[in-house]
Amino acid sequence: MTQVAEPDTTTSATEPGRVSHWINGRLVEGTSGRRGDVYDPATGVLARHVDFASADEVAAAVAAARAAFPGWRATSLSKRTDVLFKIRNLVEAHRHELAAHLTAEHGKVPSDALGEIARGLENLEFACGIPNLLKGGFTEQASTGVDVYQIRQPLGVVAGITPFNFPAMVPMWMFATAIACGNTFILKPSEKDPSASIFMAELLKEAGLPDGVFNVIHGDKVAVDAILEHPDIAAVSFVGSTPIARYIYETGTSHGKRVQALGGAKNHMIVLPDADIDMAADAAVSAGYGSAGERCMAIATVVAVGDVADPLVDAISKRLPKVKVGPGSDPDAEMGPLVTRQHRDKVAGYLDSSKEQGATIVADGREHPLYGDSEGFFLGVSLIDNVTTTMDAYRDEIFGPVLTVVRVKTYDEAVKLINENPYGNGTAIFTRDGGAARQFQFEVNAGMVGINVPIPVPVAYYSFGGWKASLFGDLHMYGPEGIQFYTRAKIVTSRWPDPGTSKVDLGFPRTR
Ligand code: NAD
């Protein structure tokens, strides 16, 4: 059984019950007079408040990050690596406390919270290889006596704006690479679960990261807009819903910033008639209901091809009563509550609209006892069959423990469905046919593809990103593309004095 520590909010705020900003290596109480409510989703209790920053408070964080940049940029790669190793080790050593913050404010159960941290740690481990990752190319004797080489340099102050569903991992996707490259960083975490970011800031300081290199500003649109408009912020990474991602991309780039903005998703899992039904059903249940469906890589839609539909729906529905829903304090719980009451109710609303629009409700999560009997934001697992592309449950990103099944006759119909969907984050195919799988990876319009793997989140030495409305910008997040995003190339052409070889030449420089 996993030991889970109670989150100590007194170490993460200037007063119990209050989450403040982190600027220049210390907690700074907000002065805007604006704040947000943070709930414990498992009990429905208002747990604490989070300060909301004004544009002036954002500017103070930017000033600290700007002041820290020259020193951090000049810090040797071996020293930066040393700090990153220490950060990695501290996050690992304190993973249970960090997980407790995630459970307390997001609601995910400890095993899931620890999984999130493990995936975040991968990014820190990748960043520990920064001396190798920043190696440029060198061309000797490009012309007689002339060498050419490339160096990659940090951008300056960069910002990350993150969603509620991964309060530790998604910030790590960003800051691990950004600070390894020599940038200084401002994090604007989700206002729904802000404490993990302050806990991580404390660990970064303990690891020896100089003050001002990592800052946290809490808030809403006011803080986000201040980031997007601030002239001293060179780049913005965003992860969240599609409408906000589009806004961040358009506003940030119109202010001259480099922007990568990852949006929402609607991930399809195709099951071909030759698939291993048990494997596919296990995968659909794990990927559909893990983290209460609040994952951007969650499977939302199972596309059952041909006569696989009946046995597959049967196999999935047989597994549903075994999914243990409960609070993170229950060591047996596999799925926790949703993040807010409002979100839980919105998700539950899709059960009514689906029924009205002609779908079959195989399992209704509102029948789970915790839905009615608890003050927490619980909803049991739901399965909706015979969903069509015109229904709300298909068109919208539900982001909850609701799995929908669309039945199609052929593989071609299934692929067309995915390729015509506005989102293109992850997708998966379940089959024993290597040729079909290869054809699928070749022609499907999505950024991350699983073959008998339902949640194909790339390992940290590849990069994460969707296509279409799931990503605005050119570069995917973390991994090699993250290094590219957080650095700019400089190409140096050099020649050293060689007596007697120089002459005046007004022609365009030639290499021959
Ligand atoms: P969200 O878009 O509501 O919020 C994300 C961030 O944007 C938060 O920090 C929030 O404070 C800020 N924000 C919200 N409204 C804003 C506004 N009007 N103006 C400026 N900033 C605003 O997303 P969420 O509900 O926190 O997270 C869930 C969403 O994130 C889902 O759509 C999910 O698919 C997506 N997501 C995508 C990925 C991915 O990698 N593609 C990963 C995780 C989550």
Residues whose N, C-alpha, C, O or C-beta is under 5 A from the ligand:
A	BS01	NAD	I161 T162 P163 F164 N165 K188 P189 S190 E191 G219 D220 K221 V224 V239 G240 S241 T242 I244 L262 G263 G264 A265 C296 S470
